[in-house]
Amino acid sequence: MDIRRLILAFILPPAAVMNKEAGTIMLTGILTLWGWIPGVVAALIMINRERCAKSAEA
């Protein structure tokens, strides 16, 4: 995983998933507004899924 995106996921979760669709960004933003931890968990899950998809592709 890219260390910069991981750090960004902990500081500002919606910014860590900016390369995704608008719905994904909004979902992460809403979860962050409900509480910081749900936003961080959602961002980390989305970053991990992207990493798994790239490794399965290669």
BAFI-6388 format. One line per 5 residues: their letters; for each residue x, y, z of N, C-alpha, C. Coordinates in Angstrom, 1 decimal. Layout:
<kemars>
a	X:Y:Z:X:Y:Z:X:Y:Z | ...
</kemars>
This chain:
<kemars>
mdirr	0.8:-1.2:0.0:0.0:0.0:0.0:0.9:1.2:0.0 | 0.4:2.2:-0.6:1.1:3.5:-0.6:1.0:4.2:0.7 | 2.1:4.4:1.3:2.1:5.0:2.7:1.5:6.3:2.8 | 1.5:7.1:1.7:0.9:8.4:1.7:-0.6:8.3:1.8 | -1.2:7.4:1.1:-2.6:7.2:1.2:-3.1:6.6:2.5
lilaf	-2.2:5.8:3.1:-2.6:5.3:4.5:-2.6:6.4:5.5 | -1.6:7.3:5.4:-1.5:8.4:6.4:-2.7:9.3:6.1 | -3.0:9.5:4.9:-4.2:10.4:4.5:-5.5:9.8:5.0 | -5.6:8.4:5.0:-6.8:7.7:5.4:-7.0:8.0:6.9 | -5.9:8.1:7.7:-6.1:8.3:9.1:-6.3:9.8:9.4
ilppa	-5.8:10.7:8.6:-6.0:12.1:8.9:-7.3:12.6:8.3 | -7.6:12.4:7.0:-8.8:12.8:6.4:-9.3:11.7:5.4 | -10.1:10.8:5.9:-10.5:9.6:5.1:-11.1:9.9:3.7 | -12.0:10.9:3.6:-12.5:11.1:2.2:-11.4:11.5:1.2 | -10.4:12.2:1.6:-9.3:12.6:0.7:-8.5:11.3:0.3
avmnk	-8.5:10.3:1.1:-7.7:9.1:0.7:-8.3:8.3:-0.4 | -9.6:8.5:-0.7:-10.3:7.8:-1.7:-10.8:8.7:-2.8 | -10.1:9.8:-3.1:-10.5:10.7:-4.1:-10.4:10.2:-5.5 | -9.7:9.1:-5.7:-9.6:8.6:-7.1:-10.7:7.6:-7.4 | -11.7:7.5:-6.5:-12.9:6.6:-6.7:-14.1:7.4:-7.2
eagti	-15.2:6.8:-7.3:-16.4:7.4:-7.7:-16.9:8.4:-6.7 | -17.8:9.3:-7.1:-18.4:10.3:-6.2:-19.2:9.7:-5.1 | -19.9:8.6:-5.3:-20.6:7.9:-4.3:-19.7:7.3:-3.2 | -18.6:6.8:-3.6:-17.6:6.3:-2.6:-17.1:7.4:-1.7 | -16.8:8.6:-2.3:-16.2:9.7:-1.6:-17.3:10.2:-0.6
mltgi	-18.6:10.3:-1.1:-19.7:10.7:-0.2:-19.9:9.8:0.9 | -19.9:8.5:0.6:-20.0:7.5:1.7:-19.0:7.6:2.8 | -17.7:7.8:2.3:-16.7:7.9:3.3:-16.8:9.2:4.1 | -17.3:10.3:3.4:-17.5:11.5:4.1:-18.6:11.5:5.1 | -19.7:10.8:4.8:-20.8:10.6:5.7:-20.4:9.8:6.9
ltlwg	-19.7:8.7:6.7:-19.2:7.9:7.8:-18.2:8.7:8.7 | -17.4:9.5:8.1:-16.5:10.4:8.8:-17.3:11.4:9.7 | -18.4:11.9:9.2:-19.2:12.9:9.9:-19.8:12.1:11.1 | -20.2:10.9:10.9:-20.9:10.1:12.0:-19.9:9.8:13.1 | -18.6:9.7:12.7:-17.6:9.4:13.6:-16.3:9.1:12.9
wipgv	-15.2:9.5:13.5:-13.9:9.4:12.7:-13.5:8.0:12.4 | -13.8:7.1:13.4:-13.3:5.7:13.2:-14.1:5.0:12.0 | -15.4:5.1:11.9:-16.0:4.5:10.7:-15.5:5.0:9.4 | -15.2:6.3:9.3:-14.6:6.8:8.1:-13.2:6.3:7.8 | -12.4:6.1:8.8:-11.1:5.6:8.6:-11.2:4.1:8.2
vaali	-12.0:3.4:8.8:-12.2:1.9:8.5:-12.7:1.8:7.0 | -13.6:2.6:6.6:-14.1:2.5:5.3:-13.0:2.9:4.3 | -12.3:3.9:4.6:-11.2:4.3:3.7:-10.1:3.2:3.5 | -9.8:2.6:4.7:-8.8:1.5:4.6:-9.3:0.3:3.9 | -10.6:0.0:4.0:-11.1:-1.1:3.3:-11.1:-0.9:1.8
minre	-11.5:0.4:1.4:-11.5:0.7:0.0:-10.0:0.7:-0.6 | -9.1:1.2:0.1:-7.7:1.2:-0.3:-7.2:-0.3:-0.4 | -7.6:-1.1:0.5:-7.2:-2.5:0.5:-7.8:-3.3:-0.7 | -9.0:-3.0:-1.0:-9.7:-3.6:-2.1:-9.0:-3.2:-3.5 | -8.6:-2.0:-3.6:-7.9:-1.5:-4.8:-6.6:-2.2:-4.9
rcaks	-5.9:-2.4:-3.8:-4.6:-3.1:-3.8:-4.8:-4.5:-4.2 | -5.8:-5.2:-3.7:-6.0:-6.6:-4.0:-6.4:-6.8:-5.5 | -7.2:-5.8:-6.0:-7.6:-5.9:-7.4:-6.3:-5.7:-8.3 | -5.4:-4.8:-7.9:-4.2:-4.6:-8.8:-3.3:-5.8:-8.7 | -3.2:-6.5:-7.5:-2.3:-7.7:-7.4:-2.9:-8.9:-8.1
aea	-4.3:-9.0:-8.2:-4.9:-10.1:-8.9:-4.8:-9.9:-10.4 | -4.7:-8.6:-10.8:-4.6:-8.3:-12.2:-3.2:-8.7:-12.8 | -2.2:-8.5:-12.0:-0.8:-8.7:-12.4:-0.4:-10.2:-12.4
</kemars>
